[in-house]
Amino acid sequence: MTPRAGAPRLVRPLLVAFLAVSAVHLAGLLAGTEAVHVATKPLLMLLLAAYAAARGGRRLLIAALLCGWAGDVLLMPDAEAAFLAGMAFFAAGHVCYLLLFGRAPVRTVAGLVYAVVLVTFVVLLWPGLPGGLRVPLTGYSLLLTAMAWRAGVLGRGAAAGGALFLLSDALIATGIAEWPPLPAHHFWIMLTYIAAQYLLTRGALDGGVDSTGAAPEAYREGRIRI
């Protein structure tokens, strides 16, 4: 695939800005500073999307990150309607990732493991979920799990990103179901989420898939096993 035109001079500054804002955001969560949270969260995926665009990333990758940005913003208010809208944008982002991953094969055993994790988690969460969120959360969880599994086509780093995305949203779901929170619960949610989006982005930029959905050469030759 011919790479999209980027802006090489902006790559390093945008990456540094993303990492710096991420660090400030996480530090603000640990310190319990709401103003830092409000100021930095909307910048995270915008900076990562700008970095991906500067590196010539595909439109589907940029779209996935911008959907994440919209989801981040909509999840900030404490309102069920905003939460459902945010979840819809994240779901759209997962669809973008799935289209980006294409048709390359991934290990069936990994899919089975993810399926068992999904079913077990939904069964455990179900009694504690509000009635109006049970079906939407289950459908979203299925889409997220598929994305996490398929991320393996981009290599081990992206596979780890998919798994971390699943973990981040699982932590959110346990909060909705009113499970006892972890110490610094929101810090762990955002740490795993930021790492997930970054690893998925790097996987798409460094390994990637071609325009037909074929896996990277290293994957096809068996040097990368997920």
Disulfide bonds with the S-S distance in Angstrom:
none
